[in-house]
Amino acid sequence: MRPRTENDSLHTVLGLQSRNGPLAVLLKTILYGGIIVVFAGPLLAVLVGAFSKVPNPTKFSLFPHGFTLDNFNVAGHRGVYRYLLNSFVVVGFGLLLQMIVSVFASYALARKRFRGAAIVMLVVLATMMLPEEVVAIPLSVVLSDLPVFHVNLIGTYLGMILPLGAWGFSIIVMTEFMREVPMTLEGAARIDGAGELRVFWSVILPVCKPALGVISVFGFTMIWDQYLLPLIVAREPSQFTLPIALRTLRADDQVGIGVLLAAALLALLPSVIAFLLFQRQFTRGLSVEAVGR
């Protein structure tokens, strides 16, 4: 008897796959269809409902009926676009401040040796373990009387932006990425006469562009979805951000479900656009971090 070879095993597997082909295709179709319904169903409902007249909020339809833009007009009269502008102001300055703090803090933690570095990292990790509800009351007390300056930031945009400046996740991601940068690059730059700031700006930071893409996407999403912080700081309806506006619209009985879905679509689009803009750096940063591990 001829011994069984690797080609025979391969042909056997291919033969089984060919016999079970239609069944496998059917199972894959059912599985993929279920995944699409579970994950894409709510998004599709928002998209359809925002551009449709929805007389019955309990009835779901995959296709728009009575295409209209009235939902967005009513949302504008309800101040949604004002809330959208407030969200852009908070996320723009908040993300800029957060990235500045993250890169400088990560540079110190990753490239410098000093006493207490491990304690600093432990404190950064501890901030990620505390839920927002725990720090809500202490945060409101601090913002109402800012230490050293004794300034009340309640009711100001600065009160919504300043607490977002330091985020443990961004600092940890940048720190771990900067640690992987070879010391030879920094040493060569110093031999050429580069100073500390030049080494940071021209050597370390360009190599960390993938990590910057990662913290940009996650930071944008975190700040954009902030609900508790604007709720603590804002005192006037004109200072509300879009997440608070969604709650206000949901509690208003005179606002239809179509207007609410239009506001939800406006709240969804910026996060999607931000991911598309930073998609290349985001995926590259995740892959480089995974390979480095």
LINKA-V349682 format. One record per backbone hydrogen bond with DSSP energy under -1.0 kcal/mol. NH is the residue of the N-H (numbers start at 1). CO is the residue of the C=O. Records with the same first field share a line. If there is no record, write none. Layout:
# LINKA-V349682
NH=CO ; CO
This chain:
# LINKA-V349682
9=5
10=6
11=7
12=8
13=9
14=10
15=11
16=12
17=13
18=14
19=15
20=16
24=20
25=21
26=22
27=23
28=24
29=25
30=26
31=27
32=28
33=29
34=30
35=31
36=32
37=33
38=34
39=35
40=36
44=40
45=41
46=42
47=43
48=44
49=45
50=46
53=65
59=56
68=51
73=69
74=70
75=71
76=72
77=73
78=74
79=76
80=75
83=79
84=80
85=81
86=82
87=83
88=84
89=85
90=86
91=87
92=88
93=89
94=90
95=91
96=92
97=93
98=94
99=95
100=96
101=97
102=98
103=99
104=100
105=101
106=102
107=103
108=104
109=105
110=106
111=107
112=108
117=114
120=116
121=117
122=118
123=119
124=120
125=121
126=122
127=123
134=131
135=131
139=135
140=136
141=137
142=138
143=139
144=140
146=151
149=147
150=146
153=143
155=233
156=153
161=157
162=158
164=161
165=162
171=167
172=168
173=169
174=170
175=171
176=172
177=173
178=174
179=175
181=178
187=183
188=184
189=185
190=186
191=187
192=188
193=190
194=189
199=195
200=196
201=197
202=198
203=199
204=199
205=200
208=204
209=206
212=208
213=209
214=210
215=211
216=212
217=213
218=214
219=215
220=216
221=217
222=218
223=219
224=220
225=221
226=223
231=227
232=228
233=229
234=230
239=236
240=237
245=241
246=242
247=243
248=244
249=245
250=246
251=247
255=252
260=256
261=257
262=258
263=259
264=260
265=261
266=262
267=263
268=264
269=265
272=268
273=269
274=270
275=271
276=272
277=273
278=274
282=278
283=279
284=280
285=281
286=282
287=283
288=284
289=285
290=286
291=287
292=288
293=289
